[in-house]
Amino acid sequence: MTREQFIGLVAEEQESLRRFLCVLCDGDRVAADDLAQEALLKAYMSYTGFEGRSRFSTWLFRIAYNCFCDWKKSRRLPVGKMPDDRISDDASDKAFAHQKLYLAINSLSDRERTAVLLFYMEDKSVKDIEAITGMSSAAVRTLLFRARRHLKDFLGKDSV
């Protein structure tokens, strides 16, 4: 892959990557942007090693997911929780018009949330999610099942 090809592929995936990280970071756009920059820098430093065994987006999302996991460990917070002072003021913006849905998604465990975001928001297949997260396809399917059940419970049976 050439540098120009890499830049073109990143341009196609950048918005999806930032959206994925923003929701994983509970709406903290600053943290999501920092993680996206870190992931893109790591991808740039190793793009010549990209062998094409998976799609470029799967490879890039795997790097970003690993950056998120490292960031989460370094913060030593309970799973799925952000300190109140880090939640973006943008949460009341038009971008969060579906606040109840975002709250429901944020109530999921990190692994459930990751599976839901990749499957439903980023249109990734179970096989892609398996490659991105390092989980088995059975684990991904189980997480999706549990996440749907938790979302249904959180939102109420009539809302789903």
Secondary structure, DSSP 4 states (H G I P E B T S, - for coil): --HHHHHHHHHHHHHHHHHHHHHHTTT-HHHHHHHHHHHHHHHHHHGGG---SS-HHHHHHHHHHHHHHHHHHHHT--TT---GGGS-GGGGSGGGTTHHHHHHHHTS-HHHHHHHIIIIIS---HHHHHHHH---HHHHHHHHHHHHHHHHHHH-TTT-
